[in-house]
Amino acid sequence: MAFRNCVNCWFRRKYDDNPGSLIGRVWKWHTNWCPGWKSYLSSLPENEKSLMLEKYCSGK
């Protein structure tokens, strides 16, 4: 799978554990411009994409 890093991203797990941590905030910032993350989101089925956008992209 081409997006294995996005699925199992260490930074993403840190964000999930504590979104306000420095690592979590860096990951959130990085999703604004990361071409891999954007490609990963666009590769998801619409229902999964909606869930991801709600969880990770609200408040952008």
N, C-alpha and C positions, 0 to 999 in steps of 0.2 A: 504494500500500500504506500502510495507516494506521500501521504499525509500522516504517517505514523508519528512523526515528531509532534504534530499538533494534538493528536489524540492522547499521547502519553507525555506531554510536555511537563517537565519538572516545574517550570515557572507557573504554568497553569494550575498545577496541583497546589502550589504555594498560595496562589490567588484564592483558590477554593477554600483552603484552610484558614486564611486570614487576608481578606481583600485589602485591609488597611496597612498591611506590612509593606516595607520598602520594596521587597521582591514582588509582591502582589501588585503594587502600584506601577512598577516598571513593566510588568507583563501587560497590564491594562493599557498603558501608554503605547507599548509596542504593537498592540493589536490595531491601532489607528493607521499604521502605515505598512505593516508586514504583508508582503505579497503572498506568502505561504498561508497565513491565516485567512486572508481574503479568498484565496483559491479553495482552501478547505471548506469554508462556509458555503461557497457557491457549488461545491460538489455534493453537499448534503441534500437529501430529500426535503421538500418544502416544510413538512411538519417538524423535522429535526432542526432545520435551519431556524425556524421560528423560535423554538425552544432555546437554541444557542444565542440568538440575538437578544431574547428576553433576559437570559441569565447574564450574559457577558457584555452586551452592547447598550444596555439601557443607560441613559444619562450621558451619552456621548455628545 
